[in-house]
Amino acid sequence: MFWKKNKEEFPLVSAIIVAAGSSSRMDGVDKQRYPLGDIPVVARSIREFHENHMIAEIVLVCRESDIQTYWSLMRAHGFSRVRQIVSGGDERQDSVFRGIEVCDANAEYFAIHDGARPLVSAEIIEDCIAAAIEHGAAAAGVPVKDTIKVASPEGFINSTPDRRGLFAIQTPQIFESKLYRRAMDAARRENRIYTDDCQLIESIGHPVFISRGDYANIKITTPEDIAVAEALIGYYETI
């Protein structure tokens, strides 16, 4: 596999960690700085990228008021490959774009990851990079477990899509840099906002491959997610 090559043969991959949200569903708790085990959520998310030899640099995107705090946090954890910390925008898309703009100009791939997904693994990252190199665009994902219903505006079930074709998309989402910039320029030109980076790439007609994710790769969104993440950490520490 390509990650068995010498380091100098790897493509240059820049990781953009997005941590600029308001934590509006966390009952006043700052989810990015919440101590998960022995390390804040955002630092745990960054750590897997920092320790991965396939990642050349890391850009952290956060709220303007958090920049100095996060620089201190990066120094405390020895995250020397965090090269830039920049403020986010009004929409998640704007935050990612600001991160992209300060990446190394020679970056061949952008690996975009939620700062609130602290349980991402090296295997998920490497599988997604491999898929992006092969297909130009890839995102980690898992098959949905529940039956999904399409509802009417009035709240009635309209249809039941085949579960075999449904996936919950996670991060990282990784894209060839020229492809991503082309999609980014089109979104700006057309003044369009997309809910995730896959949709951005889809908007210019390029398919996105779903690489192997993990059900443990959860996103911290509500207080209950903290309890789930702590339980998962405890479980993996015992096996």
Contacts in CASP RR format, 6 or more apart in sequence:
PFRMAT RR
TARGET T0000
AUTHOR 0000-0000-0000
METHOD contacts of the structure
MODEL  1
MFWKKNKEEFPLVSAIIVAAGSSSRMDGVDKQRYPLGDIPVVARSIREFH
ENHMIAEIVLVCRESDIQTYWSLMRAHGFSRVRQIVSGGDERQDSVFRGI
EVCDANAEYFAIHDGARPLVSAEIIEDCIAAAIEHGAAAAGVPVKDTIKV
ASPEGFINSTPDRRGLFAIQTPQIFESKLYRRAMDAARRENRIYTDDCQL
IESIGHPVFISRGDYANIKITTPEDIAVAEALIGYYETI
1 130 0 8 1.000
2 9 0 8 1.000
2 10 0 8 1.000
2 130 0 8 1.000
2 133 0 8 1.000
3 10 0 8 1.000
3 53 0 8 1.000
3 54 0 8 1.000
3 126 0 8 1.000
3 129 0 8 1.000
3 130 0 8 1.000
7 53 0 8 1.000
10 53 0 8 1.000
10 54 0 8 1.000
10 56 0 8 1.000
11 108 0 8 1.000
11 109 0 8 1.000
11 133 0 8 1.000
12 56 0 8 1.000
12 104 0 8 1.000
12 106 0 8 1.000
12 107 0 8 1.000
12 108 0 8 1.000
12 109 0 8 1.000
13 54 0 8 1.000
13 55 0 8 1.000
13 56 0 8 1.000
13 107 0 8 1.000
13 108 0 8 1.000
13 109 0 8 1.000
13 110 0 8 1.000
13 111 0 8 1.000
13 129 0 8 1.000
13 174 0 8 1.000
14 55 0 8 1.000
14 56 0 8 1.000
14 57 0 8 1.000
14 58 0 8 1.000
14 59 0 8 1.000
14 103 0 8 1.000
14 104 0 8 1.000
14 107 0 8 1.000
14 109 0 8 1.000
14 110 0 8 1.000
14 111 0 8 1.000
14 177 0 8 1.000
15 49 0 8 1.000
15 55 0 8 1.000
15 57 0 8 1.000
15 58 0 8 1.000
15 59 0 8 1.000
15 110 0 8 1.000
15 111 0 8 1.000
15 112 0 8 1.000
15 113 0 8 1.000
15 172 0 8 1.000
16 58 0 8 1.000
16 59 0 8 1.000
16 61 0 8 1.000
16 96 0 8 1.000
16 99 0 8 1.000
16 100 0 8 1.000
16 103 0 8 1.000
16 110 0 8 1.000
16 111 0 8 1.000
16 112 0 8 1.000
16 113 0 8 1.000
17 42 0 8 1.000
17 45 0 8 1.000
17 46 0 8 1.000
17 49 0 8 1.000
17 58 0 8 1.000
17 59 0 8 1.000
17 60 0 8 1.000
17 61 0 8 1.000
17 113 0 8 1.000
17 114 0 8 1.000
17 115 0 8 1.000
18 61 0 8 1.000
18 92 0 8 1.000
18 95 0 8 1.000
18 96 0 8 1.000
18 112 0 8 1.000
18 113 0 8 1.000
18 114 0 8 1.000
18 115 0 8 1.000
19 32 0 8 1.000
19 42 0 8 1.000
19 45 0 8 1.000
19 60 0 8 1.000
19 61 0 8 1.000
19 62 0 8 1.000
19 66 0 8 1.000
19 70 0 8 1.000
19 114 0 8 1.000
19 115 0 8 1.000
19 116 0 8 1.000
20 61 0 8 1.000
20 62 0 8 1.000
20 63 0 8 1.000
20 87 0 8 1.000
20 88 0 8 1.000
20 89 0 8 1.000
20 92 0 8 1.000
20 95 0 8 1.000
21 32 0 8 1.000
21 63 0 8 1.000
21 92 0 8 1.000
21 95 0 8 1.000
22 63 0 8 1.000
23 29 0 8 1.000
23 30 0 8 1.000
23 31 0 8 1.000
23 32 0 8 1.000
25 221 0 8 1.000
25 222 0 8 1.000
26 220 0 8 1.000
26 221 0 8 1.000
26 222 0 8 1.000
26 223 0 8 1.000
27 223 0 8 1.000
29 223 0 8 1.000
29 226 0 8 1.000
31 41 0 8 1.000
31 116 0 8 1.000
31 220 0 8 1.000
31 221 0 8 1.000
31 226 0 8 1.000
32 40 0 8 1.000
32 41 0 8 1.000
32 42 0 8 1.000
32 62 0 8 1.000
32 66 0 8 1.000
32 115 0 8 1.000
32 116 0 8 1.000
33 40 0 8 1.000
33 41 0 8 1.000
33 42 0 8 1.000
33 69 0 8 1.000
33 73 0 8 1.000
34 40 0 8 1.000
34 41 0 8 1.000
34 220 0 8 1.000
34 226 0 8 1.000
36 44 0 8 1.000
36 118 0 8 1.000
36 226 0 8 1.000
36 229 0 8 1.000
36 230 0 8 1.000
36 233 0 8 1.000
37 230 0 8 1.000
37 233 0 8 1.000
39 47 0 8 1.000
39 77 0 8 1.000
40 73 0 8 1.000
41 115 0 8 1.000
41 116 0 8 1.000
41 118 0 8 1.000
41 220 0 8 1.000
41 229 0 8 1.000
42 60 0 8 1.000
42 62 0 8 1.000
42 70 0 8 1.000
42 73 0 8 1.000
42 115 0 8 1.000
42 116 0 8 1.000
42 118 0 8 1.000
43 73 0 8 1.000
43 77 0 8 1.000
43 79 0 8 1.000
44 118 0 8 1.000
44 119 0 8 1.000
45 113 0 8 1.000
45 114 0 8 1.000
45 115 0 8 1.000
45 116 0 8 1.000
45 117 0 8 1.000
45 118 0 8 1.000
45 120 0 8 1.000
46 58 0 8 1.000
46 60 0 8 1.000
46 74 0 8 1.000
46 77 0 8 1.000
46 79 0 8 1.000
46 82 0 8 1.000
46 115 0 8 1.000
47 77 0 8 1.000
47 79 0 8 1.000
48 120 0 8 1.000
48 121 0 8 1.000
48 122 0 8 1.000
48 125 0 8 1.000
49 55 0 8 1.000
49 58 0 8 1.000
49 81 0 8 1.000
49 111 0 8 1.000
49 113 0 8 1.000
49 125 0 8 1.000
50 58 0 8 1.000
50 79 0 8 1.000
50 80 0 8 1.000
50 81 0 8 1.000
50 82 0 8 1.000
51 122 0 8 1.000
52 122 0 8 1.000
52 125 0 8 1.000
52 126 0 8 1.000
54 125 0 8 1.000
54 126 0 8 1.000
54 129 0 8 1.000
55 81 0 8 1.000
55 111 0 8 1.000
55 125 0 8 1.000
56 81 0 8 1.000
56 104 0 8 1.000
56 107 0 8 1.000
57 81 0 8 1.000
57 83 0 8 1.000
57 103 0 8 1.000
57 104 0 8 1.000
57 107 0 8 1.000
58 79 0 8 1.000
58 81 0 8 1.000
58 82 0 8 1.000
58 83 0 8 1.000
59 82 0 8 1.000
59 83 0 8 1.000
59 84 0 8 1.000
59 85 0 8 1.000
59 86 0 8 1.000
59 99 0 8 1.000
59 102 0 8 1.000
59 103 0 8 1.000
60 70 0 8 1.000
60 74 0 8 1.000
60 82 0 8 1.000
60 84 0 8 1.000
60 85 0 8 1.000
60 86 0 8 1.000
61 85 0 8 1.000
61 86 0 8 1.000
61 87 0 8 1.000
61 88 0 8 1.000
61 95 0 8 1.000
61 96 0 8 1.000
61 98 0 8 1.000
61 99 0 8 1.000
62 70 0 8 1.000
62 85 0 8 1.000
62 86 0 8 1.000
62 87 0 8 1.000
62 88 0 8 1.000
63 87 0 8 1.000
63 88 0 8 1.000
64 87 0 8 1.000
64 88 0 8 1.000
67 85 0 8 1.000
67 86 0 8 1.000
67 87 0 8 1.000
70 85 0 8 1.000
71 85 0 8 1.000
74 82 0 8 1.000
74 85 0 8 1.000
83 104 0 8 1.000
84 99 0 8 1.000
84 102 0 8 1.000
84 103 0 8 1.000
86 98 0 8 1.000
86 99 0 8 1.000
86 102 0 8 1.000
87 98 0 8 1.000
88 94 0 8 1.000
88 95 0 8 1.000
88 98 0 8 1.000
89 95 0 8 1.000
89 98 0 8 1.000
91 193 0 8 1.000
92 195 0 8 1.000
92 196 0 8 1.000
93 187 0 8 1.000
93 193 0 8 1.000
93 194 0 8 1.000
93 197 0 8 1.000
93 200 0 8 1.000
96 112 0 8 1.000
96 197 0 8 1.000
97 184 0 8 1.000
97 188 0 8 1.000
100 110 0 8 1.000
100 180 0 8 1.000
100 181 0 8 1.000
100 184 0 8 1.000
103 110 0 8 1.000
103 177 0 8 1.000
107 177 0 8 1.000
108 176 0 8 1.000
108 177 0 8 1.000
109 129 0 8 1.000
109 132 0 8 1.000
109 133 0 8 1.000
109 174 0 8 1.000
109 175 0 8 1.000
109 176 0 8 1.000
109 177 0 8 1.000
110 174 0 8 1.000
110 175 0 8 1.000
110 177 0 8 1.000
110 180 0 8 1.000
111 125 0 8 1.000
111 128 0 8 1.000
111 129 0 8 1.000
111 172 0 8 1.000
111 173 0 8 1.000
111 174 0 8 1.000
112 171 0 8 1.000
112 172 0 8 1.000
112 173 0 8 1.000
112 174 0 8 1.000
112 175 0 8 1.000
112 197 0 8 1.000
113 120 0 8 1.000
113 171 0 8 1.000
113 172 0 8 1.000
113 173 0 8 1.000
114 171 0 8 1.000
114 219 0 8 1.000
116 219 0 8 1.000
116 220 0 8 1.000
116 221 0 8 1.000
117 170 0 8 1.000
117 171 0 8 1.000
117 217 0 8 1.000
117 218 0 8 1.000
117 219 0 8 1.000
117 220 0 8 1.000
118 220 0 8 1.000
118 229 0 8 1.000
119 214 0 8 1.000
119 216 0 8 1.000
119 217 0 8 1.000
119 218 0 8 1.000
119 229 0 8 1.000
119 232 0 8 1.000
119 233 0 8 1.000
120 140 0 8 1.000
120 171 0 8 1.000
120 172 0 8 1.000
120 217 0 8 1.000
121 214 0 8 1.000
121 217 0 8 1.000
123 212 0 8 1.000
124 140 0 8 1.000
124 170 0 8 1.000
124 172 0 8 1.000
124 211 0 8 1.000
124 212 0 8 1.000
124 213 0 8 1.000
124 214 0 8 1.000
124 217 0 8 1.000
125 172 0 8 1.000
127 140 0 8 1.000
127 211 0 8 1.000
127 212 0 8 1.000
127 213 0 8 1.000
128 138 0 8 1.000
128 139 0 8 1.000
128 140 0 8 1.000
128 172 0 8 1.000
128 173 0 8 1.000
128 174 0 8 1.000
128 211 0 8 1.000
129 138 0 8 1.000
129 174 0 8 1.000
130 211 0 8 1.000
131 138 0 8 1.000
131 174 0 8 1.000
131 209 0 8 1.000
131 211 0 8 1.000
132 138 0 8 1.000
132 174 0 8 1.000
132 175 0 8 1.000
132 176 0 8 1.000
132 209 0 8 1.000
132 211 0 8 1.000
134 209 0 8 1.000
135 207 0 8 1.000
135 208 0 8 1.000
135 209 0 8 1.000
136 175 0 8 1.000
136 176 0 8 1.000
136 179 0 8 1.000
136 206 0 8 1.000
136 209 0 8 1.000
137 173 0 8 1.000
137 174 0 8 1.000
137 175 0 8 1.000
137 176 0 8 1.000
137 179 0 8 1.000
137 198 0 8 1.000
137 201 0 8 1.000
137 206 0 8 1.000
137 207 0 8 1.000
137 208 0 8 1.000
137 209 0 8 1.000
138 173 0 8 1.000
138 174 0 8 1.000
138 175 0 8 1.000
138 208 0 8 1.000
138 209 0 8 1.000
138 210 0 8 1.000
138 211 0 8 1.000
139 169 0 8 1.000
139 170 0 8 1.000
139 171 0 8 1.000
139 172 0 8 1.000
139 173 0 8 1.000
139 174 0 8 1.000
139 197 0 8 1.000
139 198 0 8 1.000
139 208 0 8 1.000
139 209 0 8 1.000
139 210 0 8 1.000
139 211 0 8 1.000
140 169 0 8 1.000
140 170 0 8 1.000
140 171 0 8 1.000
140 172 0 8 1.000
140 173 0 8 1.000
140 210 0 8 1.000
140 211 0 8 1.000
140 212 0 8 1.000
140 213 0 8 1.000
140 214 0 8 1.000
140 217 0 8 1.000
141 167 0 8 1.000
141 168 0 8 1.000
141 169 0 8 1.000
141 170 0 8 1.000
141 210 0 8 1.000
141 211 0 8 1.000
141 212 0 8 1.000
141 213 0 8 1.000
142 167 0 8 1.000
142 168 0 8 1.000
142 170 0 8 1.000
142 213 0 8 1.000
142 214 0 8 1.000
142 215 0 8 1.000
142 217 0 8 1.000
143 163 0 8 1.000
143 164 0 8 1.000
143 165 0 8 1.000
143 166 0 8 1.000
143 167 0 8 1.000
143 168 0 8 1.000
144 163 0 8 1.000
144 166 0 8 1.000
144 167 0 8 1.000
144 168 0 8 1.000
145 215 0 8 1.000
146 163 0 8 1.000
147 160 0 8 1.000
147 163 0 8 1.000
148 160 0 8 1.000
148 161 0 8 1.000
148 163 0 8 1.000
148 166 0 8 1.000
149 157 0 8 1.000
149 158 0 8 1.000
149 159 0 8 1.000
149 160 0 8 1.000
150 157 0 8 1.000
150 158 0 8 1.000
150 159 0 8 1.000
150 160 0 8 1.000
150 161 0 8 1.000
151 157 0 8 1.000
151 158 0 8 1.000
152 158 0 8 1.000
167 210 0 8 1.000
169 196 0 8 1.000
169 198 0 8 1.000
169 210 0 8 1.000
170 213 0 8 1.000
170 214 0 8 1.000
170 217 0 8 1.000
170 219 0 8 1.000
173 196 0 8 1.000
173 197 0 8 1.000
173 198 0 8 1.000
173 208 0 8 1.000
175 183 0 8 1.000
175 197 0 8 1.000
175 201 0 8 1.000
179 201 0 8 1.000
179 206 0 8 1.000
180 197 0 8 1.000
180 200 0 8 1.000
180 201 0 8 1.000
182 204 0 8 1.000
183 200 0 8 1.000
183 201 0 8 1.000
183 203 0 8 1.000
183 204 0 8 1.000
183 206 0 8 1.000
184 200 0 8 1.000
186 192 0 8 1.000
186 203 0 8 1.000
186 204 0 8 1.000
187 193 0 8 1.000
187 194 0 8 1.000
187 200 0 8 1.000
187 203 0 8 1.000
192 203 0 8 1.000
194 200 0 8 1.000
194 203 0 8 1.000
198 208 0 8 1.000
201 208 0 8 1.000
202 208 0 8 1.000
216 232 0 8 1.000
216 236 0 8 1.000
218 225 0 8 1.000
218 228 0 8 1.000
218 229 0 8 1.000
218 232 0 8 1.000
219 225 0 8 1.000
220 226 0 8 1.000
220 229 0 8 1.000
END
